[in-house]
């Protein structure tokens, strides 16, 4: 019955000969995203400070800043703000921006580049998902569904939206690419999987849990069947990770053991694990399951000790040394880093329903008549998907990869039930069943149903006294100067103006972030000394912004509280043209 359903799905969704080409599906998806993003494109408003910050980094590099220097020199000058970001992510943005500048001026060139990059990522995601489905032995109907479904997953929709150029999309694509190589099997594909996983780790160390999960899948293969391709995976990690470091970081950086990016403890851990894996060939009992399991103990022990001993607690939690005030008032309010029980109902429902989709799809996949090898590949994909989904319940940022890995399961469900829905004779039930087939196989409906309840879980803040957006491009009319502003506004001010700023929302910038926090949220009597100590010429605030409200809530009568109610202290002089509206600017006198 299931085989018949899949054959019918292929006929309904399109045979191999009649399927839309990948570029056609991508073009429709891209146009859909452009329509949704059009208001933000017109306003040049990505919606996340990290996208502006990435643009700032790329512009500075194209303007002559060294490839090896990733400091943001217009933030907390003269030393600049230390950034742990990788230049790998800058490459496609820089290429697109360079080409766009040949035809249009700024800021249009930046908008074009910030549109091209995420749409290109979407194309890669669709191609990789097609390849994954074929590696899983899926029918053409499921292959087509996998190409068409990514934008029905909210986190994927956001990641590939025009203007979204932060690293998360590349990180997820690297993980999906590594998964594809792993599913194809063999030592060489395992080597490639390790190399691609190392690329994802270079982009962001947030990929480390996935890299460990994928290593676990290779380990299970070895224990169950003696498949030694896990050696290739570890060799790929051990060889590629330090090479990418040397290609993107100064050699002097090898001496630093760092928790928020790849550094020598990770390289030693990967190399030690690979050496232990190869040495395990000489261990006794390699023809027995117990002997093979025992041979893995030195592999995990060497890797764990090599990483944990030099890095300590931050090997597990890179923010272990975070300033406690900043952690409570900033980090613990960043939704992507929080567990499911602190999320809004719509986000929580989305994360949980993703797991439901995986469960239903995995059950269907394992019930289908197929070879043992195909069932094994679906099982391995399930281990990776469920592992990342479980992690997304603890840290929501893992949800992006979890949803990407959930697409094959959703595609299998749609391909199986779509023909049944289309076979209903009455028009209204047929339309309802067809929509339900897609909505129930993706997190869209669960998120939408819970959306009305999001307001009940909103964190308390001081209510804005003025409504309206703060157009920071207006600051470009002022002579370039040093600006004291809430740190979330920092990257956008840099992108839209020639000013310098005190801080941005980046954990390596803690000292400057704490000064900004203390000036706005601490006792009002201390604010002047802090602002003047930074030699700021202007103080900027968005009276309708959430961050100023958070500052105001922290301590009654602080500077943020006074600014919100229109009582600026005497050492702040209103700048003409900025006395009304949500965006306010004062000259420090």
NUSE-48463 format. One record per residue (C-alpha): residue in one letter; residue number from 1; x, y, z. Coordinates in steps of 0.02 Angstrom, whole numbers. Layout:
SITE_code_pos_x_y_z
SITE_a_NUM_X_Y_Z
...
end
This chain:
SITE_code_pos_x_y_z
SITE_x_1_0_0_0
SITE_x_2_141_120_44
SITE_x_3_235_78_-114
SITE_x_4_76_108_-214
SITE_x_5_52_276_-125
SITE_x_6_227_330_-172
SITE_x_7_203_280_-353
SITE_x_8_42_379_-356
SITE_x_9_133_525_-273
SITE_x_10_262_523_-411
SITE_x_11_126_527_-540
SITE_x_12_36_668_-450
SITE_x_13_184_775_-403
SITE_x_14_275_744_-566
SITE_x_15_378_606_-645
SITE_x_16_563_624_-668
SITE_x_17_537_681_-848
SITE_x_18_403_809_-806
SITE_x_19_472_875_-641
SITE_x_20_511_1059_-634
SITE_x_21_696_1092_-646
SITE_x_22_780_1143_-483
SITE_x_23_807_1318_-549
SITE_x_24_622_1335_-586
SITE_x_25_572_1287_-409
SITE_x_26_706_1404_-344
SITE_x_27_644_1547_-453
SITE_x_28_466_1529_-386
SITE_x_29_531_1521_-207
SITE_x_30_646_1670_-234
SITE_x_31_504_1775_-304
SITE_x_32_397_1727_-155
SITE_x_33_534_1784_-35
SITE_x_34_562_1946_-130
SITE_x_35_377_1988_-116
SITE_x_36_378_1956_71
SITE_x_37_540_2050_97
SITE_x_38_498_2199_-15
SITE_x_39_454_2321_126
SITE_x_40_617_2280_215
SITE_x_41_715_2292_52
SITE_x_42_646_2466_19
SITE_x_43_688_2520_196
SITE_x_44_856_2427_198
SITE_x_45_802_2346_361
SITE_x_46_869_2169_390
SITE_x_47_794_2164_563
SITE_x_48_947_2092_652
SITE_x_49_1103_2186_708
SITE_x_50_1213_2040_653
SITE_x_51_1166_2065_470
SITE_x_52_1220_2248_479
SITE_x_53_1377_2197_570
SITE_x_54_1421_2069_438
SITE_x_55_1397_2203_306
SITE_x_56_1509_2321_406
SITE_x_57_1645_2188_409
SITE_x_58_1634_2157_222
SITE_x_59_1634_2342_177
SITE_x_60_1786_2372_286
SITE_x_61_1878_2227_203
SITE_x_62_1837_2291_28
SITE_x_63_1894_2464_85
SITE_x_64_2067_2397_126
SITE_x_65_2059_2317_298
SITE_x_66_2171_2164_306
SITE_x_67_2099_1991_272
SITE_x_68_2179_1936_435
SITE_x_69_2105_2079_536
SITE_x_70_1924_2050_586
SITE_x_71_1917_2184_721
SITE_x_72_1782_2316_700
SITE_x_73_1885_2474_715
SITE_x_74_1738_2595_715
SITE_x_75_1668_2512_870
SITE_x_76_1749_2558_1037
SITE_x_77_1892_2655_955
SITE_x_78_2037_2674_951
SITE_x_79_2072_2491_992
SITE_x_80_1914_2428_907
SITE_x_81_1801_2283_952
SITE_x_82_1871_2108_942
SITE_x_83_1763_1992_835
SITE_x_84_1773_1802_825
SITE_x_85_1684_1791_657
SITE_x_86_1757_1696_510
SITE_x_87_1807_1775_345
SITE_x_88_1735_1624_254
SITE_x_89_1561_1698_270
SITE_x_90_1625_1865_204
SITE_x_91_1682_1791_38
SITE_x_92_1514_1770_-53
SITE_x_93_1449_1935_17
SITE_x_94_1606_2026_-40
SITE_x_95_1596_1949_-214
SITE_x_96_1414_2001_-234
SITE_x_97_1446_2174_-164
SITE_x_98_1595_2202_-278
SITE_x_99_1491_2154_-431
SITE_x_100_1341_2255_-375
SITE_x_101_1446_2412_-354
SITE_x_102_1492_2402_-538
SITE_x_103_1312_2441_-582
SITE_x_104_1228_2533_-437
SITE_x_105_1288_2649_-298
SITE_x_106_1274_2622_-111
SITE_x_107_1164_2581_-19
SITE_x_108_1077_2497_-166
SITE_x_109_1232_2390_-198
SITE_x_110_1228_2325_-19
SITE_x_111_1043_2285_-36
SITE_x_112_1076_2188_-196
SITE_x_113_1219_2090_-117
SITE_x_114_1119_2054_40
SITE_x_115_979_1988_-71
SITE_x_116_1085_1880_-185
SITE_x_117_1177_1786_-47
SITE_x_118_1029_1713_50
SITE_x_119_938_1671_-112
SITE_x_120_1094_1578_-170
SITE_x_121_1094_1486_-4
SITE_x_122_914_1435_-36
SITE_x_123_964_1363_-205
SITE_x_124_1103_1263_-122
SITE_x_125_983_1200_11
SITE_x_126_860_1141_-122
SITE_x_127_996_1052_-221
SITE_x_128_1067_969_-66
SITE_x_129_895_912_-10
SITE_x_130_863_834_-181
SITE_x_131_1028_742_-168
SITE_x_132_989_684_9
SITE_x_133_820_615_-44
SITE_x_134_901_518_-185
SITE_x_135_1033_450_-66
SITE_x_136_887_392_42
SITE_x_137_809_299_-105
SITE_x_138_654_410_-108
SITE_x_139_538_418_-258
SITE_x_140_530_566_-374
SITE_x_141_373_632_-289
SITE_x_142_466_644_-123
SITE_x_143_617_721_-210
SITE_x_144_506_856_-283
SITE_x_145_421_887_-116
SITE_x_146_589_906_-28
SITE_x_147_638_1041_-152
SITE_x_148_475_1134_-129
SITE_x_149_453_1125_60
SITE_x_150_597_1223_141
SITE_x_151_502_1387_147
SITE_x_152_360_1300_239
SITE_x_153_476_1286_390
SITE_x_154_479_1453_483
SITE_x_155_662_1451_533
SITE_x_156_716_1409_355
SITE_x_157_602_1545_288
SITE_x_158_690_1670_401
SITE_x_159_866_1605_364
SITE_x_160_848_1623_175
SITE_x_161_754_1788_178
SITE_x_162_836_1928_77
SITE_x_163_950_2037_185
SITE_x_164_989_1890_303
SITE_x_165_1177_1870_281
SITE_x_166_1230_1810_452
SITE_x_167_1324_1645_470
SITE_x_168_1180_1531_522
SITE_x_169_1127_1486_346
SITE_x_170_1302_1433_295
SITE_x_171_1323_1337_456
SITE_x_172_1164_1237_423
SITE_x_173_1209_1206_240
SITE_x_174_1380_1139_290
SITE_x_175_1296_1018_410
SITE_x_176_1174_962_275
SITE_x_177_1318_938_153
SITE_x_178_1412_833_280
SITE_x_179_1254_731_307
SITE_x_180_1240_698_120
SITE_x_181_1418_632_109
SITE_x_182_1390_524_263
SITE_x_183_1231_448_190
SITE_x_184_1320_402_29
SITE_x_185_1437_290_126
SITE_x_186_1617_240_99
SITE_x_187_1784_299_166
SITE_x_188_1808_440_39
SITE_x_189_1634_510_70
SITE_x_190_1670_503_256
SITE_x_191_1830_602_226
SITE_x_192_1728_731_129
SITE_x_193_1597_734_269
SITE_x_194_1735_775_394
SITE_x_195_1803_913_283
SITE_x_196_1631_992_260
SITE_x_197_1594_976_446
SITE_x_198_1760_1063_483
SITE_x_199_1705_1204_365
SITE_x_200_1546_1224_466
SITE_x_201_1648_1228_626
SITE_x_202_1759_1363_553
SITE_x_203_1605_1465_512
SITE_x_204_1542_1443_689
SITE_x_205_1587_1332_836
SITE_x_206_1400_1315_863
SITE_x_207_1416_1168_741
SITE_x_208_1515_1066_868
SITE_x_209_1363_969_935
SITE_x_210_1316_919_758
SITE_x_211_1494_867_719
SITE_x_212_1492_758_875
SITE_x_213_1323_683_826
SITE_x_214_1385_642_652
SITE_x_215_1539_562_729
SITE_x_216_1421_459_836
SITE_x_217_1330_396_679
SITE_x_218_1496_340_605
SITE_x_219_1540_258_771
SITE_x_220_1377_160_770
SITE_x_221_1416_97_595
SITE_x_222_1585_38_656
SITE_x_223_1519_-51_810
SITE_x_224_1375_-134_719
SITE_x_225_1461_-187_557
SITE_x_226_1646_-148_569
SITE_x_227_1631_-3_446
SITE_x_228_1791_95_474
SITE_x_229_1736_248_377
SITE_x_230_1734_343_543
SITE_x_231_1923_352_520
SITE_x_232_1894_453_362
SITE_x_233_1775_569_451
SITE_x_234_1899_604_591
SITE_x_235_2040_625_465
SITE_x_236_1935_752_369
SITE_x_237_1908_851_529
SITE_x_238_2089_838_582
SITE_x_239_2160_893_413
SITE_x_240_2034_1026_360
SITE_x_241_2006_1121_523
SITE_x_242_2186_1184_547
SITE_x_243_2205_1220_360
SITE_x_244_2050_1330_361
SITE_x_245_2115_1416_518
SITE_x_246_2280_1457_432
SITE_x_247_2185_1518_279
SITE_x_248_2077_1639_378
SITE_x_249_2176_1685_535
SITE_x_250_2352_1750_567
SITE_x_251_2478_1615_616
SITE_x_252_2503_1702_783
SITE_x_253_2324_1654_825
SITE_x_254_2375_1472_839
SITE_x_255_2448_1511_1010
SITE_x_256_2277_1558_1081
SITE_x_257_2157_1433_1158
SITE_x_258_1985_1508_1130
SITE_x_259_1810_1448_1172
SITE_x_260_1707_1540_1042
SITE_x_261_1799_1484_885
SITE_x_262_1912_1345_824
SITE_x_263_2083_1348_907
SITE_x_264_2227_1231_947
SITE_x_265_2137_1125_1080
SITE_x_266_2007_1078_948
SITE_x_267_2142_1038_820
SITE_x_268_2235_929_944
SITE_x_269_2072_845_994
SITE_x_270_2027_803_813
SITE_x_271_2204_745_771
SITE_x_272_2215_641_930
SITE_x_273_2047_560_896
SITE_x_274_2098_518_717
SITE_x_275_2264_444_776
SITE_x_276_2176_341_908
SITE_x_277_2051_279_778
SITE_x_278_2189_218_662
SITE_x_279_2285_142_808
SITE_x_280_2126_48_855
SITE_x_281_2156_-67_706
SITE_x_282_2287_-152_813
SITE_x_283_2172_-175_963
SITE_x_284_2115_-352_1001
SITE_x_285_1937_-410_968
SITE_x_286_1904_-305_813
SITE_x_287_1797_-444_741
SITE_x_288_1675_-432_888
SITE_x_289_1551_-295_933
SITE_x_290_1620_-276_1110
SITE_x_291_1798_-262_1047
SITE_x_292_1751_-127_922
SITE_x_293_1655_-31_1054
SITE_x_294_1806_-40_1170
SITE_x_295_1918_27_1031
SITE_x_296_1814_186_1027
SITE_x_297_1847_227_1209
SITE_x_298_2022_299_1176
SITE_x_299_1953_400_1029
SITE_x_300_1823_492_1132
SITE_x_301_1937_505_1284
SITE_x_302_2080_585_1188
SITE_x_303_1964_707_1099
SITE_x_304_1874_756_1259
SITE_x_305_2030_782_1364
SITE_x_306_2122_878_1228
SITE_x_307_1979_1003_1216
SITE_x_308_1916_1014_1394
SITE_x_309_2081_1023_1490
SITE_x_310_2146_1182_1405
SITE_x_311_1976_1268_1390
SITE_x_312_1892_1217_1553
SITE_x_313_1709_1257_1580
SITE_x_314_1696_1365_1424
SITE_x_315_1728_1212_1316
SITE_x_316_1547_1168_1357
SITE_x_317_1480_1344_1379
SITE_x_318_1575_1481_1284
SITE_x_319_1481_1611_1387
SITE_x_320_1533_1539_1555
SITE_x_321_1636_1695_1592
SITE_x_322_1501_1819_1541
SITE_x_323_1475_1970_1652
SITE_x_324_1327_1918_1763
SITE_x_325_1230_2080_1734
SITE_x_326_1250_2068_1545
SITE_x_327_1204_1885_1551
SITE_x_328_1044_1919_1645
SITE_x_329_993_2078_1554
SITE_x_330_1056_2039_1378
SITE_x_331_1112_1861_1341
SITE_x_332_968_1778_1431
SITE_x_333_848_1884_1328
SITE_x_334_917_1828_1159
SITE_x_335_783_1707_1101
SITE_x_336_896_1599_991
SITE_x_337_1002_1550_1141
SITE_x_338_858_1504_1257
SITE_x_339_768_1338_1292
SITE_x_340_594_1296_1230
SITE_x_341_508_1332_1396
SITE_x_342_560_1516_1387
SITE_x_343_506_1541_1206
SITE_x_344_345_1619_1147
SITE_x_345_204_1492_1122
SITE_x_346_218_1503_932
SITE_x_347_406_1467_937
SITE_x_348_384_1326_1062
SITE_x_349_245_1247_958
SITE_x_350_354_1259_803
SITE_x_351_499_1169_888
SITE_x_352_390_1032_961
SITE_x_353_292_1003_801
SITE_x_354_455_983_705
SITE_x_355_489_831_814
SITE_x_356_313_765_779
SITE_x_357_349_779_592
SITE_x_358_511_684_614
SITE_x_359_424_545_712
SITE_x_360_285_526_584
SITE_x_361_405_532_437
SITE_x_362_527_410_516
SITE_x_363_386_286_551
SITE_x_364_330_298_371
SITE_x_365_508_280_305
SITE_x_366_541_122_405
SITE_x_367_374_44_356
SITE_x_368_409_64_170
SITE_x_369_470_-89_75
SITE_x_370_654_-53_50
SITE_x_371_824_-131_68
SITE_x_372_913_-143_234
SITE_x_373_1038_-12_171
SITE_x_374_900_114_135
SITE_x_375_819_86_304
SITE_x_376_989_109_386
SITE_x_377_1014_275_298
SITE_x_378_843_337_354
SITE_x_379_885_281_531
SITE_x_380_1050_375_526
SITE_x_381_965_532_462
SITE_x_382_837_511_601
SITE_x_383_975_502_732
SITE_x_384_1049_666_669
SITE_x_385_880_751_652
SITE_x_386_814_696_823
SITE_x_387_980_742_903
SITE_x_388_974_919_836
SITE_x_389_788_932_875
SITE_x_390_821_881_1055
SITE_x_391_958_1013_1063
SITE_x_392_837_1143_992
SITE_x_393_730_1117_1146
SITE_x_394_879_1174_1250
SITE_x_395_949_1306_1130
SITE_x_396_831_1369_995
SITE_x_397_969_1412_871
SITE_x_398_990_1225_843
SITE_x_399_814_1227_773
SITE_x_400_873_1292_604
SITE_x_401_972_1135_568
SITE_x_402_839_1027_649
SITE_x_403_710_1096_527
SITE_x_404_827_1074_379
SITE_x_405_852_891_427
SITE_x_406_664_873_454
SITE_x_407_624_919_273
SITE_x_408_657_742_205
SITE_x_409_534_670_331
SITE_x_410_405_802_287
SITE_x_411_432_770_102
SITE_x_412_400_585_127
SITE_x_413_237_624_218
SITE_x_414_178_745_84
SITE_x_415_223_625_-58
SITE_x_416_128_485_28
SITE_x_417_-32_578_75
SITE_x_418_-44_706_-65
SITE_x_419_-120_582_-189
SITE_x_420_-251_531_-61
SITE_x_421_-300_713_-35
SITE_x_422_-308_747_-222
SITE_x_423_-414_592_-250
SITE_x_424_-560_663_-150
SITE_x_425_-700_702_-272
SITE_x_426_-786_847_-184
SITE_x_427_-695_1011_-212
SITE_x_428_-704_1086_-38
SITE_x_429_-646_931_57
SITE_x_430_-512_905_-76
SITE_x_431_-442_1080_-52
SITE_x_432_-449_1065_138
SITE_x_433_-363_896_134
SITE_x_434_-229_958_13
SITE_x_435_-190_1109_122
SITE_x_436_-192_1000_277
SITE_x_437_-70_881_194
SITE_x_438_58_1021_184
SITE_x_439_15_1115_343
SITE_x_440_18_961_454
SITE_x_441_181_900_376
SITE_x_442_268_1066_418
SITE_x_443_272_1175_575
SITE_x_444_170_1314_495
SITE_x_445_1_1269_568
SITE_x_446_66_1234_743
SITE_x_447_155_1401_747
SITE_x_448_5_1495_678
SITE_x_449_-117_1417_800
SITE_x_450_-8_1467_948
SITE_x_451_33_1641_882
SITE_x_452_-114_1732_967
SITE_x_453_-46_1679_1136
SITE_x_454_128_1755_1111
SITE_x_455_82_1916_1200
SITE_x_456_48_1821_1360
SITE_x_457_230_1771_1375
SITE_x_458_312_1937_1330
SITE_x_459_448_1993_1451
SITE_x_460_400_2150_1549
SITE_x_461_476_2312_1488
SITE_x_462_440_2494_1516
SITE_x_463_306_2541_1390
SITE_x_464_373_2654_1251
SITE_x_465_310_2831_1269
SITE_x_466_318_2863_1082
SITE_x_467_269_2750_938
SITE_x_468_355_2743_770
SITE_x_469_514_2679_690
SITE_x_470_685_2753_718
SITE_x_471_765_2791_550
SITE_x_472_949_2786_594
SITE_x_473_999_2843_419
SITE_x_474_949_3018_478
SITE_x_475_1105_3017_587
SITE_x_476_1210_3031_429
SITE_x_477_1158_3214_420
SITE_x_478_1263_3250_575
SITE_x_479_1452_3278_565
SITE_x_480_1543_3113_591
SITE_x_481_1576_3089_775
SITE_x_482_1581_2961_915
SITE_x_483_1405_2906_965
SITE_x_484_1346_2835_1130
SITE_x_485_1193_2726_1095
SITE_x_486_1113_2564_1156
SITE_x_487_1225_2425_1093
SITE_x_488_1091_2343_983
SITE_x_489_1092_2501_878
SITE_x_490_1281_2501_854
SITE_x_491_1299_2393_697
SITE_x_492_1159_2484_605
SITE_x_493_1233_2655_646
SITE_x_494_1398_2597_573
SITE_x_495_1313_2531_415
SITE_x_496_1208_2687_384
SITE_x_497_1329_2825_436
SITE_x_498_1511_2872_454
SITE_x_499_1500_2882_644
SITE_x_500_1591_2774_769
SITE_x_501_1500_2690_913
SITE_x_502_1542_2628_1086
SITE_x_503_1477_2450_1077
SITE_x_504_1381_2316_985
SITE_x_505_1293_2161_1052
SITE_x_506_1445_2046_1047
SITE_x_507_1514_1950_1195
SITE_x_508_1695_1995_1160
SITE_x_509_1641_2176_1176
SITE_x_510_1586_2152_1357
SITE_x_511_1682_2296_1436
SITE_x_512_1606_2423_1315
SITE_x_513_1435_2341_1327
SITE_x_514_1441_2356_1516
SITE_x_515_1483_2542_1503
SITE_x_516_1331_2568_1392
SITE_x_517_1222_2469_1510
SITE_x_518_1283_2561_1663
SITE_x_519_1257_2731_1580
SITE_x_520_1078_2697_1528
SITE_x_521_1022_2576_1664
SITE_x_522_1131_2620_1814
SITE_x_523_1109_2765_1935
SITE_x_524_1079_2924_1835
SITE_x_525_1215_3014_1930
SITE_x_526_1347_2899_1854
SITE_x_527_1291_2917_1673
SITE_x_528_1379_3080_1635
SITE_x_529_1549_3019_1690
SITE_x_530_1532_2860_1587
SITE_x_531_1476_2950_1428
SITE_x_532_1610_3084_1444
SITE_x_533_1739_2951_1483
SITE_x_534_1704_2876_1312
SITE_x_535_1728_3049_1232
SITE_x_536_1558_3034_1147
SITE_x_537_1494_3188_1057
SITE_x_538_1315_3126_1037
SITE_x_539_1199_3019_1139
SITE_x_540_1066_2930_1037
SITE_x_541_909_2839_1094
SITE_x_542_758_2760_1011
SITE_x_543_611_2797_1125
SITE_x_544_505_2663_1041
SITE_x_545_640_2529_1054
SITE_x_546_636_2375_1163
SITE_x_547_815_2395_1223
SITE_x_548_786_2567_1299
SITE_x_549_631_2496_1384
SITE_x_550_735_2354_1456
SITE_x_551_861_2479_1523
SITE_x_552_722_2586_1597
SITE_x_553_643_2437_1685
SITE_x_554_807_2389_1769
SITE_x_555_812_2537_1889
SITE_x_556_681_2674_1915
SITE_x_557_748_2847_1886
SITE_x_558_896_2794_1780
SITE_x_559_948_2886_1622
SITE_x_560_841_2775_1507
SITE_x_561_690_2802_1618
SITE_x_562_716_2990_1617
SITE_x_563_740_2997_1429
SITE_x_564_581_2898_1399
SITE_x_565_476_3023_1496
SITE_x_566_560_3174_1416
SITE_x_567_672_3229_1560
SITE_x_568_846_3233_1485
SITE_x_569_980_3291_1609
SITE_x_570_1059_3462_1590
SITE_x_571_1221_3392_1517
SITE_x_572_1125_3334_1362
SITE_x_573_1073_3465_1235
SITE_x_574_940_3417_1106
SITE_x_575_1008_3420_929
SITE_x_576_898_3522_810
SITE_x_577_792_3409_702
SITE_x_578_793_3269_829
SITE_x_579_687_3346_968
SITE_x_580_526_3257_915
SITE_x_581_481_3082_862
SITE_x_582_550_2914_916
SITE_x_583_732_2946_868
SITE_x_584_813_3071_987
SITE_x_585_989_3141_982
SITE_x_586_1074_3247_1113
SITE_x_587_1242_3334_1107
SITE_x_588_1352_3299_1258
SITE_x_589_1398_3468_1335
end
